[in-house]
Amino acid sequence: MAAINDLVRQIADPDLRDRIQKEVDKLAKQKKFGLVFEEHLPECTPLYDIPVKPGAKVALKAGSVDDFWRVLRLKDGKVVCLKRGETEAVELPVESLVTIAEFGDPIYPYLKPLDSVCNAPDSDLWHALIEADNYHALQLLEYLYAGKVDCIYIDPPYNTGARDWKYNNDYVDGSDTYRHSKWLSFMEKRLKLAKKLLNPRDSVLIVTIDEKEYLHLGCLLEEMFPEANVQMVSSIIAQKGVYRKDSFYRTNEYLFMVQMGESTVVPLPLDAQWQLGKNESAAAKGIVWSQLRRSGTGDLRTDSPNLFYPIKFNRQGTKIVGFGEALFPLSEHPSGALEVFDDYIQLWPIKESGIEGRWQLSQSELAQRLQSGYVKTGKMKDNTIPVSYLKRGSIQKIDSKDVLVIGHEGPNNTVIVDSSDYKHEFVPGSQWNIESHDATYQGSQMINKMFGEARFSFPKSLYAVHDTIRFFVANKPNALIIDFFAGSGTTLHAVNLLNAEDGGHRRCIMVTNNEVSEAEAKTLTAEGHLPGDEEWDKLGIARYVTWPRTVCSIEGHDVKGEPLKGNYLGSDLPMADGFRANAAFFQLGFLDKTAVSLGMQFKEMLPVLWMKAGCVGKCHELADGQNPDMLILPENRFAVLVNEQAFAAFEEALAEHPEIQTVFLATDYEVNYRSMVKNLNVEQSYQLYRDYLDHFRLSAGRN
């Protein structure tokens, strides 16, 4: 199009030029540049807790969710329904069916409490795990936290062809010719919602992927986040490599960092050792040794005559004992690179070719580094002695002590090289080879010890997630972090470890479905079980892996109650101590719009209100049949007016709790809502149930 625009600009007739330019612009809008992929059938979601009723869309529990019927009537446990595009109705047993929602249908989600773990009853910090299809969970999170999330870390399915993810409730394998475009359709829908969650001023989206989709993912991210800084890092996650038939062993994966607004990488303290272990290198620390004799441009004696001076060694050539003066005039020359005298040896910066070079440091600078141990010499060989020094920096007085400082851009970009008294900080490069990031030893083996068996394939190394997140939230002690491909639950585990290390109060929300593996599904089906049955659900990933790991890591024991052994790497934190943290476990369900608008499902709505108010304190639960006029919850920092006739009492009670700054007011009338808000001194207020219903009705329209 650029060439066409150039040609159009050469048209002399202005009217003709403008007319043609308008037509070209129309064509440009029709052409999709960048990543092009098939738009597949919208995904459908089974709604197991929504009863089958007339007008509902239903599918067979044992079938494909995109093969569905519309219910005409129910009678005696039978459902008469009609498939789209057909004219002949069929009769099916009601217990064989599940209500489904098509992509774009308005849904009204709620959170059903399943369990909780409280290891810090005096703390108001509560994490959350939501068992759900992550698309609908993201719709809920948009209602709760649009523009408020500091970090999203996700590890989506890698689409290797190994039948490890589903599209429309059916596994996608390597024989599916559309598997790449299905994966992109799947990811695009979720990333659109994820973008709405991120704080546009300062936040980050981190996505891990392997070589099967990294090119497609990179294009998709560039297209969806044109305003962001997108960078890719390669990280070794399997030192021994993962076998792939007829291919090279896979040892690495890729991490895309999508930085929004003013997001920056926070330098890390080297006293935490970057979780490196044996593979830690001097270069990784930001410490680089360089040969003293200059090479490259400006490396001749004539370029810097003052730096052509001799370095004096003892007679054995093993120790520097002094420095001579620069040799002048330039017409005078030493006899060679190494001159031998009775009591000492003298080294000049002369190249192997005999050309006179020059040193990189003056005598005084070199003497200072030598005194502090920042100069190294090698063995005398081939008429020379190798000399190297710690590159960059200068000796400075800090607390009356000489230390070498590298970098001069303020404390966040300063490396103080003194391991006994000062912390080191650094920012690594884009190639990570970190021993503690090995998924076998710090992922699989770690959680297998918790479970006493292998319940999850290829979990991330705890330290890989911990270190990656830390680059962006180290200076955000109250960050909100979300993972909507939670898998085994590594992200929440990593956030708890980071909080324990630096006293942070970061909160993590994880989302995962409760799917069983393909092999387990076949076994359960053969035994007569269907999705939604108790026997099926208890083996799903959320209930069998993610939540048990969350409980075990927080309380410091395995699934049998035995204390975990060992300490977390890079710290003296015993795993058996667990973490001072709390977490709530919910299942995402769906409400009837009419019942919500009539205020008949307030009990079900309460966990959603708790999350919208910030997940402060343990989520309050109402007993069956309990229907209060108001709830004043100072431990949760929010209050709810259920019956607007009780507003006077509500206002009076609220005045006694200034810590409550979030209120929910149930009223059908906008004028009443505005009048009540005017009389309350709070930071945030919401109109029930209009605020909730409008959001999900409109979000369905947008999709």
ChimeraX attribute file (.defattr): number of C-alpha atoms within 10 A of each C-alpha:
attribute: neighborCount
match mode: 1-to-1
recipient: residues
	/A:1	11
	/A:2	7
	/A:3	7
	/A:4	10
	/A:5	13
	/A:6	10
	/A:7	11
	/A:8	17
	/A:9	14
	/A:10	10
	/A:11	13
	/A:12	9
	/A:13	9
	/A:14	11
	/A:15	10
	/A:16	12
	/A:17	15
	/A:18	14
	/A:19	11
	/A:20	16
	/A:21	16
	/A:22	12
	/A:23	10
	/A:24	15
	/A:25	12
	/A:26	11
	/A:27	12
	/A:28	12
	/A:29	9
	/A:30	8
	/A:31	9
	/A:32	9
	/A:33	9
	/A:34	10
	/A:35	15
	/A:36	12
	/A:37	14
	/A:38	11
	/A:39	11
	/A:40	14
	/A:41	13
	/A:42	15
	/A:43	18
	/A:44	20
	/A:45	20
	/A:46	25
	/A:47	17
	/A:48	17
	/A:49	13
	/A:50	15
	/A:51	13
	/A:52	21
	/A:53	16
	/A:54	14
	/A:55	12
	/A:56	18
	/A:57	23
	/A:58	29
	/A:59	20
	/A:60	22
	/A:61	17
	/A:62	13
	/A:63	13
	/A:64	14
	/A:65	25
	/A:66	22
	/A:67	13
	/A:68	22
	/A:69	25
	/A:70	20
	/A:71	22
	/A:72	17
	/A:73	15
	/A:74	17
	/A:75	10
	/A:76	7
	/A:77	9
	/A:78	14
	/A:79	25
	/A:80	18
	/A:81	23
	/A:82	19
	/A:83	17
	/A:84	10
	/A:85	7
	/A:86	8
	/A:87	8
	/A:88	8
	/A:89	15
	/A:90	13
	/A:91	15
	/A:92	15
	/A:93	14
	/A:94	19
	/A:95	12
	/A:96	15
	/A:97	22
	/A:98	25
	/A:99	24
	/A:100	23
	/A:101	18
	/A:102	18
	/A:103	17
	/A:104	15
	/A:105	15
	/A:106	18
	/A:107	22
	/A:108	19
	/A:109	21
	/A:110	22
	/A:111	24
	/A:112	20
	/A:113	16
	/A:114	13
	/A:115	13
	/A:116	20
	/A:117	20
	/A:118	18
	/A:119	17
	/A:120	16
	/A:121	13
	/A:122	10
	/A:123	15
	/A:124	18
	/A:125	22
	/A:126	25
	/A:127	26
	/A:128	21
	/A:129	27
	/A:130	26
	/A:131	28
	/A:132	22
	/A:133	19
	/A:134	21
	/A:135	21
	/A:136	20
	/A:137	26
	/A:138	22
	/A:139	23
	/A:140	24
	/A:141	22
	/A:142	21
	/A:143	18
	/A:144	19
	/A:145	19
	/A:146	17
	/A:147	16
	/A:148	19
	/A:149	23
	/A:150	25
	/A:151	25
	/A:152	24
	/A:153	22
	/A:154	21
	/A:155	18
	/A:156	17
	/A:157	18
	/A:158	17
	/A:159	22
	/A:160	17
	/A:161	16
	/A:162	12
	/A:163	16
	/A:164	14
	/A:165	20
	/A:166	16
	/A:167	19
	/A:168	19
	/A:169	16
	/A:170	13
	/A:171	14
	/A:172	23
	/A:173	17
	/A:174	13
	/A:175	10
	/A:176	11
	/A:177	10
	/A:178	15
	/A:179	17
	/A:180	20
	/A:181	16
	/A:182	22
	/A:183	23
	/A:184	22
	/A:185	19
	/A:186	19
	/A:187	16
	/A:188	16
	/A:189	15
	/A:190	18
	/A:191	18
	/A:192	14
	/A:193	20
	/A:194	22
	/A:195	20
	/A:196	19
	/A:197	25
	/A:198	26
	/A:199	19
	/A:200	20
	/A:201	13
	/A:202	17
	/A:203	27
	/A:204	31
	/A:205	27
	/A:206	21
	/A:207	20
	/A:208	21
	/A:209	22
	/A:210	19
	/A:211	14
	/A:212	13
	/A:213	17
	/A:214	19
	/A:215	12
	/A:216	17
	/A:217	21
	/A:218	18
	/A:219	14
	/A:220	18
	/A:221	20
	/A:222	17
	/A:223	13
	/A:224	14
	/A:225	17
	/A:226	11
	/A:227	13
	/A:228	20
	/A:229	16
	/A:230	18
	/A:231	14
	/A:232	17
	/A:233	14
	/A:234	18
	/A:235	20
	/A:236	22
	/A:237	28
	/A:238	21
	/A:239	17
	/A:240	12
	/A:241	15
	/A:242	13
	/A:243	11
	/A:244	9
	/A:245	7
	/A:246	6
	/A:247	7
	/A:248	10
	/A:249	13
	/A:250	17
	/A:251	16
	/A:252	20
	/A:253	16
	/A:254	21
	/A:255	20
	/A:256	20
	/A:257	21
	/A:258	23
	/A:259	25
	/A:260	23
	/A:261	14
	/A:262	12
	/A:263	19
	/A:264	15
	/A:265	17
	/A:266	17
	/A:267	21
	/A:268	22
	/A:269	17
	/A:270	20
	/A:271	15
	/A:272	15
	/A:273	17
	/A:274	24
	/A:275	22
	/A:276	20
	/A:277	13
	/A:278	9
	/A:279	12
	/A:280	15
	/A:281	14
	/A:282	10
	/A:283	12
	/A:284	20
	/A:285	20
	/A:286	18
	/A:287	17
	/A:288	13
	/A:289	15
	/A:290	16
	/A:291	17
	/A:292	21
	/A:293	22
	/A:294	18
	/A:295	14
	/A:296	6
	/A:297	7
	/A:298	12
	/A:299	17
	/A:300	22
	/A:301	20
	/A:302	14
	/A:303	13
	/A:304	14
	/A:305	17
	/A:306	17
	/A:307	23
	/A:308	29
	/A:309	22
	/A:310	23
	/A:311	21
	/A:312	22
	/A:313	20
	/A:314	16
	/A:315	15
	/A:316	11
	/A:317	21
	/A:318	14
	/A:319	15
	/A:320	20
	/A:321	15
	/A:322	14
	/A:323	18
	/A:324	14
	/A:325	12
	/A:326	15
	/A:327	17
	/A:328	12
	/A:329	8
	/A:330	11
	/A:331	6
	/A:332	8
	/A:333	10
	/A:334	14
	/A:335	8
	/A:336	17
	/A:337	19
	/A:338	21
	/A:339	16
	/A:340	14
	/A:341	10
	/A:342	7
	/A:343	10
	/A:344	17
	/A:345	21
	/A:346	26
	/A:347	25
	/A:348	24
	/A:349	27
	/A:350	21
	/A:351	17
	/A:352	11
	/A:353	6
	/A:354	10
	/A:355	12
	/A:356	19
	/A:357	23
	/A:358	26
	/A:359	26
	/A:360	21
	/A:361	19
	/A:362	14
	/A:363	20
	/A:364	10
	/A:365	13
	/A:366	20
	/A:367	18
	/A:368	17
	/A:369	20
	/A:370	15
	/A:371	10
	/A:372	14
	/A:373	11
	/A:374	17
	/A:375	21
	/A:376	18
	/A:377	16
	/A:378	13
	/A:379	12
	/A:380	13
	/A:381	9
	/A:382	8
	/A:383	11
	/A:384	21
	/A:385	18
	/A:386	14
	/A:387	17
	/A:388	15
	/A:389	21
	/A:390	21
	/A:391	17
	/A:392	14
	/A:393	18
	/A:394	18
	/A:395	15
	/A:396	13
	/A:397	11
	/A:398	12
	/A:399	7
	/A:400	7
	/A:401	10
	/A:402	15
	/A:403	21
	/A:404	22
	/A:405	19
	/A:406	20
	/A:407	15
	/A:408	12
	/A:409	8
	/A:410	7
	/A:411	11
	/A:412	15
	/A:413	17
	/A:414	19
	/A:415	24
	/A:416	20
	/A:417	21
	/A:418	14
	/A:419	10
	/A:420	7
	/A:421	10
	/A:422	15
	/A:423	16
	/A:424	24
	/A:425	24
	/A:426	20
	/A:427	18
	/A:428	15
	/A:429	11
	/A:430	13
	/A:431	13
	/A:432	18
	/A:433	20
	/A:434	23
	/A:435	22
	/A:436	25
	/A:437	26
	/A:438	25
	/A:439	22
	/A:440	20
	/A:441	18
	/A:442	20
	/A:443	24
	/A:444	22
	/A:445	18
	/A:446	16
	/A:447	26
	/A:448	15
	/A:449	15
	/A:450	23
	/A:451	20
	/A:452	12
	/A:453	11
	/A:454	13
	/A:455	14
	/A:456	18
	/A:457	11
	/A:458	12
	/A:459	19
	/A:460	23
	/A:461	25
	/A:462	28
	/A:463	29
	/A:464	27
	/A:465	19
	/A:466	21
	/A:467	18
	/A:468	16
	/A:469	23
	/A:470	19
	/A:471	15
	/A:472	24
	/A:473	25
	/A:474	20
	/A:475	14
	/A:476	13
	/A:477	15
	/A:478	15
	/A:479	21
	/A:480	22
	/A:481	26
	/A:482	26
	/A:483	25
	/A:484	25
	/A:485	19
	/A:486	26
	/A:487	26
	/A:488	27
	/A:489	27
	/A:490	25
	/A:491	31
	/A:492	31
	/A:493	22
	/A:494	22
	/A:495	25
	/A:496	26
	/A:497	25
	/A:498	22
	/A:499	19
	/A:500	17
	/A:501	14
	/A:502	11
	/A:503	11
	/A:504	19
	/A:505	21
	/A:506	22
	/A:507	23
	/A:508	24
	/A:509	23
	/A:510	26
	/A:511	27
	/A:512	25
	/A:513	22
	/A:514	25
	/A:515	23
	/A:516	19
	/A:517	16
	/A:518	13
	/A:519	8
	/A:520	14
	/A:521	18
	/A:522	13
	/A:523	13
	/A:524	18
	/A:525	13
	/A:526	10
	/A:527	10
	/A:528	9
	/A:529	17
	/A:530	18
	/A:531	20
	/A:532	16
	/A:533	12
	/A:534	10
	/A:535	13
	/A:536	19
	/A:537	18
	/A:538	16
	/A:539	19
	/A:540	21
	/A:541	24
	/A:542	28
	/A:543	19
	/A:544	18
	/A:545	21
	/A:546	26
	/A:547	23
	/A:548	19
	/A:549	25
	/A:550	27
	/A:551	23
	/A:552	26
	/A:553	26
	/A:554	26
	/A:555	24
	/A:556	21
	/A:557	22
	/A:558	22
	/A:559	15
	/A:560	10
	/A:561	11
	/A:562	12
	/A:563	18
	/A:564	21
	/A:565	15
	/A:566	11
	/A:567	13
	/A:568	15
	/A:569	18
	/A:570	16
	/A:571	14
	/A:572	10
	/A:573	16
	/A:574	16
	/A:575	20
	/A:576	20
	/A:577	16
	/A:578	21
	/A:579	21
	/A:580	18
	/A:581	24
	/A:582	24
	/A:583	26
	/A:584	23
	/A:585	22
	/A:586	20
	/A:587	21
	/A:588	21
	/A:589	20
	/A:590	17
	/A:591	17
	/A:592	13
	/A:593	17
	/A:594	11
	/A:595	11
	/A:596	19
	/A:597	18
	/A:598	11
	/A:599	17
	/A:600	13
	/A:601	17
	/A:602	20
	/A:603	18
	/A:604	20
	/A:605	19
	/A:606	19
	/A:607	21
	/A:608	20
	/A:609	24
	/A:610	21
	/A:611	20
	/A:612	17
	/A:613	22
	/A:614	19
	/A:615	23
	/A:616	19
	/A:617	19
	/A:618	20
	/A:619	19
	/A:620	13
	/A:621	12
	/A:622	12
	/A:623	7
	/A:624	7
	/A:625	7
	/A:626	10
	/A:627	16
	/A:628	12
	/A:629	15
	/A:630	20
	/A:631	18
	/A:632	17
	/A:633	18
	/A:634	17
	/A:635	14
	/A:636	21
	/A:637	21
	/A:638	26
	/A:639	25
	/A:640	22
	/A:641	23
	/A:642	21
	/A:643	16
	/A:644	17
	/A:645	11
	/A:646	12
	/A:647	16
	/A:648	11
	/A:649	12
	/A:650	21
	/A:651	16
	/A:652	11
	/A:653	15
	/A:654	23
	/A:655	12
	/A:656	10
	/A:657	15
	/A:658	12
	/A:659	15
	/A:660	22
	/A:661	18
	/A:662	20
	/A:663	25
	/A:664	23
	/A:665	24
	/A:666	22
	/A:667	21
	/A:668	15
	/A:669	10
	/A:670	11
	/A:671	9
	/A:672	14
	/A:673	19
	/A:674	13
	/A:675	10
	/A:676	17
	/A:677	18
	/A:678	9
	/A:679	9
	/A:680	16
	/A:681	15
	/A:682	16
	/A:683	9
	/A:684	13
	/A:685	21
	/A:686	17
	/A:687	20
	/A:688	22
	/A:689	20
	/A:690	17
	/A:691	13
	/A:692	21
	/A:693	18
	/A:694	11
	/A:695	17
	/A:696	21
	/A:697	16
	/A:698	11
	/A:699	17
	/A:700	15
	/A:701	11
	/A:702	8
	/A:703	12
